[in-house]
């Protein structure tokens, strides 16, 4: 099965970027062409998994969070001025919250397995922190419009639940640290998105066959900054084209 996992993280991100571009072209210029929006649904699951991977392997957790968050703030400024003062939070804000929850999950795992903390604290800590955090995210979504909503925020987090890489755990726990199980957990959120999301959100499940081919390797080229630049840049270009079309017409 591992021989079939031939797609690096870079390849998956390029597929997701192209999918996202097609989605936004459809949204802005061809709203009646549903096929463009369906193709665009492939992007979210791929980027969600890559966010989970990035939060796991980053050497500087604060910088990783701030990069995604501040980029999201820049995009919000673009949205606000070019989309009728919209306060709808972009996918980068969604992923920023996801990253914080993943860091919190990593902290809980560290306390549980890699410290000599008293047993009652190890029991109470996850029972208090995790439900409180998830409840906070749920209520946040009731009052703030965030792209992909509650289940979108949890998608990268669910991909990290049984991820014990770089954490010393008993063999009984280590056995469930499996990529396919992580993907299964993430797929639960994708199914919930299809139930509670937009009608065409089911198409996000089409990304699963691609994710099954993920090699868990980044790829030879260092394309991290390309993807950071691509998101706001393509939005600015598409918004500029839209404004130009309106001026001409």
VENGIKA-V553730 format. One record per residue. N is the residue number from 0. SS is DSSP state (alpha for helix, beta for strand, coil for the rest). BURIAL is I if it has 16 or more other C-alpha atoms within 10 Angstrom, else O. Layout:
n=(N N)
ss=(SS SS)
burial=(BURIAL BURIAL)
This chain:
n=(0 1 2 3 4 5 6 7 8 9 10 11 12 13 14 15 16 17 18 19 20 21 22 23 24 25 26 27 28 29 30 31 32 33 34 35 36 37 38 39 40 41 42 43 44 45 46 47 48 49 50 51 52 53 54 55 56 57 58 59 60 61 62 63 64 65 66 67 68 69 70 71 72 73 74 75 76 77 78 79 80 81 82 83 84 85 86 87 88 89 90 91 92 93 94 95 96 97 98 99 100 101 102 103 104 105 106 107 108 109 110 111 112 113 114 115 116 117 118 119 120 121 122 123 124 125 126 127 128 129 130 131 132 133 134 135 136 137 138 139 140 141 142 143 144 145 146 147 148 149 150 151 152 153 154 155 156 157 158 159 160 161 162 163 164 165 166 167 168 169 170 171 172 173 174 175 176 177 178 179 180 181 182 183 184 185 186 187 188 189 190 191 192 193 194 195 196 197 198 199 200 201 202 203 204 205 206 207 208 209 210 211 212 213 214 215 216 217 218 219 220 221 222 223 224 225 226 227 228 229 230 231 232 233 234 235 236 237 238 239 240 241 242 243 244 245 246 247 248)
ss=(coil alpha alpha alpha coil coil beta coil alpha alpha alpha alpha alpha alpha alpha alpha alpha alpha alpha alpha alpha alpha alpha alpha alpha alpha alpha alpha alpha coil coil coil coil alpha alpha alpha alpha alpha alpha alpha alpha alpha alpha alpha alpha alpha alpha alpha alpha alpha alpha alpha alpha alpha alpha alpha alpha coil coil coil alpha alpha alpha alpha alpha alpha alpha alpha alpha alpha alpha alpha alpha alpha alpha alpha alpha alpha alpha alpha alpha alpha coil coil coil coil coil coil beta coil alpha alpha alpha alpha alpha alpha alpha alpha alpha alpha alpha alpha alpha alpha alpha alpha alpha alpha alpha alpha alpha alpha alpha coil coil coil coil coil alpha alpha alpha alpha alpha alpha alpha alpha alpha alpha alpha alpha alpha alpha alpha alpha alpha alpha alpha alpha alpha alpha alpha alpha alpha coil coil beta coil coil alpha alpha alpha alpha alpha alpha alpha alpha alpha alpha coil coil coil coil coil coil coil coil coil coil coil coil alpha alpha alpha alpha coil coil coil coil alpha alpha alpha alpha alpha alpha alpha alpha alpha alpha alpha alpha alpha alpha alpha alpha alpha alpha coil coil alpha alpha alpha alpha alpha alpha alpha alpha alpha alpha alpha alpha alpha coil coil beta coil coil coil coil coil coil coil coil coil alpha alpha alpha alpha alpha alpha alpha alpha alpha alpha alpha alpha alpha alpha alpha alpha alpha alpha alpha alpha alpha alpha alpha alpha alpha coil)
burial=(O O O O O O I I I I O I I I I I I O I I I I I I I I I O O O O O O O O I I I I I I I I I I I I I I I I I I I I I O O O O I O O I I O O I I O I I O O I I O I I O O O O O O O O O I I I I I I I I I I I I I I I I I I O I I I I I O O O O O O O O O I O O O I O O O O O O O O O O I O O O I O O O O I I I I I I I I I I I I I I I I I I I O O O O I O O O O O O O I O I O O I I O I I I O I I I I I I O O I O O O I I I I I O I I O I I I I I I O O I O O O O O O O O O O O O I I O I I I O I I O O O O O O O O O O)
